Amino acid sequence: MNRRPLRLLGWTGLGIGGLLSIAGVAMLITPGPGALVLFFGLVVAVAGGLLVGVGSRPAPGS
């Protein structure tokens, strides 16, 4: 099974999650939904990291 798409999706999730986390921290300074954006960004980043980990493992039987 080709795991490259999983890795690519994971790195994309890490990038988007990181940007959302930075935006959430910036929004915490001003009134608004900063905590929600920060939480969502962290969830997306963690999910992306898990996908990178799964996509980086060698395929079974190889």
Biopython code that builds the backbone (N, CA, C, O; Angstrom):
import numpy as np
from Bio.PDB.StructureBuilder import StructureBuilder

atoms = [
    (1, "MET", "N", (0.845, -1.190, 0.000)),
    (1, "MET", "CA", (0.000, 0.000, 0.000)),
    (1, "MET", "C", (0.886, 1.248, 0.000)),
    (1, "MET", "O", (1.842, 1.355, 0.769)),
    (2, "ASN", "N", (0.550, 2.163, -0.863)),
    (2, "ASN", "CA", (1.313, 3.405, -0.944)),
    (2, "ASN", "C", (0.869, 4.339, 0.186)),
    (2, "ASN", "O", (-0.293, 4.742, 0.251)),
    (3, "ARG", "N", (1.797, 4.672, 1.062)),
    (3, "ARG", "CA", (1.451, 5.506, 2.213)),
    (3, "ARG", "C", (1.819, 6.967, 2.012)),
    (3, "ARG", "O", (1.654, 7.781, 2.920)),
    (4, "ARG", "N", (2.313, 7.302, 0.838)),
    (4, "ARG", "CA", (2.706, 8.685, 0.607)),
    (4, "ARG", "C", (1.532, 9.665, 0.734)),
    (4, "ARG", "O", (1.711, 10.740, 1.305)),
    (5, "PRO", "N", (0.332, 9.331, 0.221)),
    (5, "PRO", "CA", (-0.788, 10.267, 0.396)),
    (5, "PRO", "C", (-1.110, 10.533, 1.869)),
    (5, "PRO", "O", (-1.477, 11.650, 2.235)),
    (6, "LEU", "N", (-0.971, 9.498, 2.717)),
    (6, "LEU", "CA", (-1.213, 9.707, 4.149)),
    (6, "LEU", "C", (-0.206, 10.692, 4.733)),
    (6, "LEU", "O", (-0.563, 11.581, 5.507)),
    (7, "ARG", "N", (1.058, 10.518, 4.351)),
    (7, "ARG", "CA", (2.101, 11.421, 4.839)),
    (7, "ARG", "C", (1.843, 12.851, 4.373)),
    (7, "ARG", "O", (1.965, 13.799, 5.149)),
    (8, "LEU", "N", (1.485, 12.996, 3.101)),
    (8, "LEU", "CA", (1.223, 14.327, 2.551)),
    (8, "LEU", "C", (0.032, 14.975, 3.248)),
    (8, "LEU", "O", (0.077, 16.156, 3.595)),
    (9, "LEU", "N", (-1.029, 14.207, 3.453)),
    (9, "LEU", "CA", (-2.199, 14.725, 4.157)),
    (9, "LEU", "C", (-1.835, 15.102, 5.595)),
    (9, "LEU", "O", (-2.310, 16.107, 6.125)),
    (10, "GLY", "N", (-0.985, 14.281, 6.216)),
    (10, "GLY", "CA", (-0.556, 14.565, 7.580)),
    (10, "GLY", "C", (0.241, 15.851, 7.681)),
    (10, "GLY", "O", (-0.006, 16.671, 8.566)),
    (11, "TRP", "N", (1.203, 16.034, 6.772)),
    (11, "TRP", "CA", (1.997, 17.276, 6.802)),
    (11, "TRP", "C", (1.113, 18.492, 6.529)),
    (11, "TRP", "O", (1.317, 19.554, 7.116)),
    (12, "THR", "N", (0.130, 18.337, 5.638)),
    (12, "THR", "CA", (-0.805, 19.426, 5.380)),
    (12, "THR", "C", (-1.600, 19.758, 6.636)),
    (12, "THR", "O", (-1.799, 20.927, 6.967)),
    (13, "GLY", "N", (-2.052, 18.718, 7.331)),
    (13, "GLY", "CA", (-2.784, 18.933, 8.583)),
    (13, "GLY", "C", (-1.928, 19.603, 9.638)),
    (13, "GLY", "O", (-2.403, 20.472, 10.370)),
    (14, "LEU", "N", (-0.650, 19.200, 9.720)),
    (14, "LEU", "CA", (0.249, 19.848, 10.677)),
    (14, "LEU", "C", (0.412, 21.327, 10.357)),
    (14, "LEU", "O", (0.397, 22.171, 11.254)),
    (15, "GLY", "N", (0.567, 21.634, 9.082)),
    (15, "GLY", "CA", (0.734, 23.035, 8.682)),
    (15, "GLY", "C", (-0.507, 23.868, 8.967)),
    (15, "GLY", "O", (-0.413, 24.958, 9.533)),
    (16, "ILE", "N", (-1.667, 23.356, 8.576)),
    (16, "ILE", "CA", (-2.915, 24.087, 8.803)),
    (16, "ILE", "C", (-3.198, 24.203, 10.300)),
    (16, "ILE", "O", (-3.605, 25.260, 10.783)),
    (17, "GLY", "N", (-2.980, 23.109, 11.028)),
    (17, "GLY", "CA", (-3.205, 23.143, 12.473)),
    (17, "GLY", "C", (-2.281, 24.129, 13.175)),
    (17, "GLY", "O", (-2.697, 24.831, 14.096)),
    (18, "GLY", "N", (-1.032, 24.180, 12.739)),
    (18, "GLY", "CA", (-0.097, 25.141, 13.315)),
    (18, "GLY", "C", (-0.520, 26.579, 13.054)),
    (18, "GLY", "O", (-0.455, 27.428, 13.944)),
    (19, "LEU", "N", (-0.951, 26.843, 11.832)),
    (19, "LEU", "CA", (-1.416, 28.202, 11.515)),
    (19, "LEU", "C", (-2.663, 28.567, 12.313)),
    (19, "LEU", "O", (-2.788, 29.692, 12.796)),
    (20, "LEU", "N", (-3.585, 27.617, 12.451)),
    (20, "LEU", "CA", (-4.788, 27.878, 13.242)),
    (20, "LEU", "C", (-4.444, 28.117, 14.712)),
    (20, "LEU", "O", (-5.060, 28.951, 15.375)),
    (21, "SER", "N", (-3.456, 27.379, 15.212)),
    (21, "SER", "CA", (-3.045, 27.566, 16.604)),
    (21, "SER", "C", (-2.443, 28.955, 16.813)),
    (21, "SER", "O", (-2.734, 29.621, 17.807)),
    (22, "ILE", "N", (-1.615, 29.378, 15.883)),
    (22, "ILE", "CA", (-1.037, 30.730, 15.972)),
    (22, "ILE", "C", (-2.136, 31.781, 15.909)),
    (22, "ILE", "O", (-2.122, 32.752, 16.665)),
    (23, "ALA", "N", (-3.094, 31.578, 14.996)),
    (23, "ALA", "CA", (-4.206, 32.524, 14.893)),
    (23, "ALA", "C", (-5.040, 32.520, 16.168)),
    (23, "ALA", "O", (-5.508, 33.570, 16.607)),
    (24, "GLY", "N", (-5.229, 31.344, 16.766)),
    (24, "GLY", "CA", (-6.009, 31.256, 18.004)),
    (24, "GLY", "C", (-5.335, 31.991, 19.143)),
    (24, "GLY", "O", (-6.002, 32.670, 19.924)),
    (25, "VAL", "N", (-4.010, 31.864, 19.251)),
    (25, "VAL", "CA", (-3.287, 32.598, 20.294)),
    (25, "VAL", "C", (-3.409, 34.094, 20.060)),
    (25, "VAL", "O", (-3.609, 34.860, 21.003)),
    (26, "ALA", "N", (-3.290, 34.512, 18.807)),
    (26, "ALA", "CA", (-3.434, 35.938, 18.501)),
    (26, "ALA", "C", (-4.843, 36.424, 18.820)),
    (26, "ALA", "O", (-5.027, 37.559, 19.261)),
    (27, "MET", "N", (-5.836, 35.568, 18.597)),
    (27, "MET", "CA", (-7.219, 35.973, 18.860)),
    (27, "MET", "C", (-7.543, 35.970, 20.349)),
    (27, "MET", "O", (-8.502, 36.614, 20.774)),
    (28, "LEU", "N", (-6.747, 35.246, 21.153)),
    (28, "LEU", "CA", (-6.972, 35.270, 22.602)),
    (28, "LEU", "C", (-6.693, 36.657, 23.174)),
    (28, "LEU", "O", (-7.274, 37.050, 24.185)),
    (29, "ILE", "N", (-5.799, 37.391, 22.518)),
    (29, "ILE", "CA", (-5.438, 38.726, 23.001)),
    (29, "ILE", "C", (-6.616, 39.687, 22.828)),
    (29, "ILE", "O", (-6.842, 40.565, 23.661)),
    (30, "THR", "N", (-7.355, 39.512, 21.744)),
    (30, "THR", "CA", (-8.500, 40.375, 21.473)),
    (30, "THR", "C", (-9.784, 39.590, 21.759)),
    (30, "THR", "O", (-9.757, 38.360, 21.782)),
    (31, "PRO", "N", (-10.897, 40.277, 21.976)),
    (31, "PRO", "CA", (-12.158, 39.572, 22.204)),
    (31, "PRO", "C", (-12.566, 38.775, 20.960)),
    (31, "PRO", "O", (-12.449, 39.258, 19.833)),
    (32, "GLY", "N", (-13.035, 37.573, 21.179)),
    (32, "GLY", "CA", (-13.457, 36.739, 20.056)),
    (32, "GLY", "C", (-13.312, 35.273, 20.387)),
    (32, "GLY", "O", (-13.006, 34.907, 21.522)),
    (33, "PRO", "N", (-13.531, 34.440, 19.396)),
    (33, "PRO", "CA", (-13.509, 32.988, 19.632)),
    (33, "PRO", "C", (-12.098, 32.404, 19.594)),
    (33, "PRO", "O", (-11.884, 31.356, 18.985)),
    (34, "GLY", "N", (-11.140, 33.059, 20.229)),
    (34, "GLY", "CA", (-9.743, 32.623, 20.166)),
    (34, "GLY", "C", (-9.521, 31.245, 20.740)),
    (34, "GLY", "O", (-8.767, 30.457, 20.170)),
    (35, "ALA", "N", (-10.161, 30.931, 21.861)),
    (35, "ALA", "CA", (-9.957, 29.627, 22.492)),
    (35, "ALA", "C", (-10.464, 28.501, 21.598)),
    (35, "ALA", "O", (-9.844, 27.440, 21.523)),
    (36, "LEU", "N", (-11.579, 28.723, 20.926)),
    (36, "LEU", "CA", (-12.130, 27.704, 20.037)),
    (36, "LEU", "C", (-11.213, 27.477, 18.839)),
    (36, "LEU", "O", (-10.978, 26.336, 18.441)),
    (37, "VAL", "N", (-10.699, 28.559, 18.268)),
    (37, "VAL", "CA", (-9.789, 28.440, 17.126)),
    (37, "VAL", "C", (-8.502, 27.743, 17.553)),
    (37, "VAL", "O", (-7.980, 26.898, 16.826)),
    (38, "LEU", "N", (-7.991, 28.093, 18.727)),
    (38, "LEU", "CA", (-6.779, 27.461, 19.241)),
    (38, "LEU", "C", (-7.001, 25.957, 19.453)),
    (38, "LEU", "O", (-6.163, 25.145, 19.063)),
    (39, "PHE", "N", (-8.121, 25.592, 20.066)),
    (39, "PHE", "CA", (-8.427, 24.185, 20.302)),
    (39, "PHE", "C", (-8.548, 23.422, 18.986)),
    (39, "PHE", "O", (-7.991, 22.334, 18.845)),
    (40, "PHE", "N", (-9.274, 23.988, 18.023)),
    (40, "PHE", "CA", (-9.452, 23.336, 16.733)),
    (40, "PHE", "C", (-8.107, 23.187, 16.025)),
    (40, "PHE", "O", (-7.840, 22.151, 15.416)),
    (41, "GLY", "N", (-7.264, 24.208, 16.100)),
    (41, "GLY", "CA", (-5.941, 24.138, 15.481)),
    (41, "GLY", "C", (-5.091, 23.042, 16.095)),
    (41, "GLY", "O", (-4.393, 22.322, 15.381)),
    (42, "LEU", "N", (-5.145, 22.908, 17.415)),
    (42, "LEU", "CA", (-4.369, 21.852, 18.071)),
    (42, "LEU", "C", (-4.878, 20.460, 17.695)),
    (42, "LEU", "O", (-4.086, 19.538, 17.502)),
    (43, "VAL", "N", (-6.197, 20.311, 17.592)),
    (43, "VAL", "CA", (-6.775, 19.019, 17.194)),
    (43, "VAL", "C", (-6.334, 18.656, 15.779)),
    (43, "VAL", "O", (-5.958, 17.513, 15.522)),
    (44, "VAL", "N", (-6.378, 19.618, 14.861)),
    (44, "VAL", "CA", (-5.968, 19.356, 13.475)),
    (44, "VAL", "C", (-4.477, 19.023, 13.418)),
    (44, "VAL", "O", (-4.070, 18.137, 12.666)),
    (45, "ALA", "N", (-3.656, 19.729, 14.210)),
    (45, "ALA", "CA", (-2.221, 19.458, 14.208)),
    (45, "ALA", "C", (-1.917, 18.066, 14.758)),
    (45, "ALA", "O", (-1.070, 17.360, 14.212)),
    (46, "VAL", "N", (-2.591, 17.670, 15.817)),
    (46, "VAL", "CA", (-2.368, 16.332, 16.379)),
    (46, "VAL", "C", (-2.809, 15.254, 15.389)),
    (46, "VAL", "O", (-2.114, 14.254, 15.207)),
    (47, "ALA", "N", (-3.944, 15.453, 14.760)),
    (47, "ALA", "CA", (-4.409, 14.480, 13.759)),
    (47, "ALA", "C", (-3.419, 14.400, 12.596)),
    (47, "ALA", "O", (-3.146, 13.310, 12.092)),
    (48, "GLY", "N", (-2.887, 15.531, 12.171)),
    (48, "GLY", "CA", (-1.881, 15.530, 11.104)),
    (48, "GLY", "C", (-0.625, 14.799, 11.528)),
    (48, "GLY", "O", (-0.048, 14.049, 10.741)),
    (49, "GLY", "N", (-0.197, 15.008, 12.760)),
    (49, "GLY", "CA", (0.984, 14.300, 13.262)),
    (49, "GLY", "C", (0.780, 12.796, 13.293)),
    (49, "GLY", "O", (1.694, 12.035, 12.977)),
    (50, "LEU", "N", (-0.419, 12.364, 13.673)),
    (50, "LEU", "CA", (-0.714, 10.930, 13.672)),
    (50, "LEU", "C", (-0.692, 10.362, 12.253)),
    (50, "LEU", "O", (-0.210, 9.251, 12.031)),
    (51, "LEU", "N", (-1.211, 11.122, 11.306)),
    (51, "LEU", "CA", (-1.190, 10.656, 9.915)),
    (51, "LEU", "C", (0.237, 10.575, 9.379)),
    (51, "LEU", "O", (0.569, 9.650, 8.638)),
    (52, "VAL", "N", (1.076, 11.530, 9.747)),
    (52, "VAL", "CA", (2.471, 11.473, 9.326)),
    (52, "VAL", "C", (3.131, 10.231, 9.909)),
    (52, "VAL", "O", (3.889, 9.545, 9.224)),
    (53, "GLY", "N", (2.842, 9.944, 11.173)),
    (53, "GLY", "CA", (3.416, 8.763, 11.807)),
    (53, "GLY", "C", (2.954, 7.477, 11.139)),
    (53, "GLY", "O", (3.760, 6.580, 10.888)),
    (54, "VAL", "N", (1.672, 7.385, 10.852)),
    (54, "VAL", "CA", (1.141, 6.183, 10.199)),
    (54, "VAL", "C", (1.696, 6.063, 8.774)),
    (54, "VAL", "O", (2.031, 4.968, 8.320)),
    (55, "GLY", "N", (1.789, 7.185, 8.086)),
    (55, "GLY", "CA", (2.296, 7.156, 6.715)),
    (55, "GLY", "C", (3.783, 6.890, 6.634)),
    (55, "GLY", "O", (4.270, 6.474, 5.583)),
    (56, "SER", "N", (4.519, 7.114, 7.705)),
    (56, "SER", "CA", (5.965, 6.911, 7.695)),
    (56, "SER", "C", (6.364, 5.492, 8.082)),
    (56, "SER", "O", (7.507, 5.091, 7.863)),
    (57, "ARG", "N", (5.447, 4.739, 8.646)),
    (57, "ARG", "CA", (5.771, 3.357, 9.026)),
    (57, "ARG", "C", (5.936, 2.504, 7.781)),
    (57, "ARG", "O", (5.225, 2.703, 6.797)),
    (58, "PRO", "N", (6.854, 1.568, 7.810)),
    (58, "PRO", "CA", (6.979, 0.682, 6.636)),
    (58, "PRO", "C", (5.729, -0.185, 6.464)),
    (58, "PRO", "O", (5.071, -0.559, 7.435)),
    (59, "ALA", "N", (5.434, -0.482, 5.246)),
    (59, "ALA", "CA", (4.269, -1.307, 4.949)),
    (59, "ALA", "C", (4.474, -2.708, 5.505)),
    (59, "ALA", "O", (5.601, -3.203, 5.518)),
    (60, "PRO", "N", (3.415, -3.354, 5.963)),
    (60, "PRO", "CA", (3.544, -4.722, 6.487)),
    (60, "PRO", "C", (4.093, -5.670, 5.418)),
    (60, "PRO", "O", (3.667, -5.634, 4.263)),
    (61, "GLY", "N", (5.023, -6.500, 5.812)),
    (61, "GLY", "CA", (5.581, -7.490, 4.906)),
    (61, "GLY", "C", (6.690, -6.964, 4.021)),
    (61, "GLY", "O", (7.121, -7.655, 3.098)),
    (62, "SER", "N", (7.160, -5.757, 4.283)),
    (62, "SER", "CA", (8.236, -5.223, 3.422)),
    (62, "SER", "C", (9.540, -5.189, 4.179)),
    (62, "SER", "O", (10.561, -4.775, 3.632)),
]
sb = StructureBuilder()
sb.init_structure("model")
sb.init_model(0)
sb.init_chain("A")
sb.init_seg("    ")
for serial, (resi, resn, name, xyz) in enumerate(atoms, 1):
    if name == "N":
        sb.init_residue(resn, " ", resi, " ")
    sb.init_atom(name, np.array(xyz, "f"), 0.0, 1.0, " ", f" {name:<3s}", serial, name[0])
structure = sb.get_structure()
